[in-house]
Structure formats: structure tokens, C-alpha cells
Amino acid sequence: MTRTIPRPPASMEDVALDRLSGSLGFLLRLAQVQVFEAFFEDLGQYGLRPGEFSVLYVIHLNPGIRQGLLAQRLRIKRAHMTKMIRNFEERGLIARRTPDDDRRAIELRLTPEGEGFVSAHAEAFFSHDARRPTPLDPKEQAQLFALLQKYVGLTPETTP
């Protein structure tokens, strides 16, 4: 009896994924990589990084937010958040303050430079997805956003 040895894949489409194609984590990871590659291609020259801009934008929307609450809401590990906030402070984008009622907490506010950075880049950040071609029609995109918001426990605040 001769055993047939499978041929190695010749192209990306030939690579077997089997059950991985039904794994939520795997699919989300591939989607994230695809979105981030496009993001950096289009907006990298502005020094924008999706996670960092998101932090600045949430501070913009919530002046005086406590660092721990911000990290919790955005699901950023404490050590990573501390490093990011320190970097923002060194760049002059945020100011930290220790509140009188809790000396262990840190409140965050954007500096005028930080407000300028957010204002200057918000439109590019939020319109990035709309400028990119997608295999989804507008109804499918809205459905994807709604499903992802539901999955992560967000209530839609605005419709994309």
C-alpha cells in the first residue's frame, strides 16, 4: 500500500486552516492584522497608532478620568497603560493630577497640545475605514459593527 504524501501549499489560498476558520479568536486576530496594516499604511506618517489615539480620544471625551478606570474600560493592562501615559506626558499631550480625595489615584486631562493633536487627527482616524475598499456592503458593515459592539458589551452610542 502506497501512502500519498500531500504536496506543500503553493500559494496562500492553498494553506489548510481546517477548524481555525471557525475560531472566533483566530478570525478576530486576522481581521485586526488586516485593519492595522491598512491603518499604518494610510496614517502611519502622522505618528498615529490606533490604541494610543483611542486613549487620547477617551481622555478628550472624559477630562479628569482616572487612569485605572480608563485602563479598565479600554482593557489595557496596568503596566502598559502606565508606560503609555508616561510617554504622553513626556510628549506634552496629557497632564496627570493626584486628586485630594484619593492620593493613590491619577486623574488625566489633555493639555492644549493634546487637544490640538486629537482635533488635528480625529477626522483622519475616524474616516479611515470609510476610505478603504471593503468586501462588505454598507448593511453588512453596520451589522458587523452592531454584532461586535454586542459581543464586547458596548451599547451603540453613535451609528457609523
Buried (B, 14 or more C-beta within 10 A) or exposed (E): EEEEEEEEEEEEEEEEEEEEEEEEEEEEEBEEEEBEEBBEEBBEEEEBBBEBBEBBBBBBEBEEBBBEBBBEEEEBEEEEBBEBBEEBBEEEBBBEEEEEEEEEEBBBBBBEEBBEBBEEBBEBBEEBBEEEEEEEEEEEBBEBBBEEEEEEEEEEEEEE
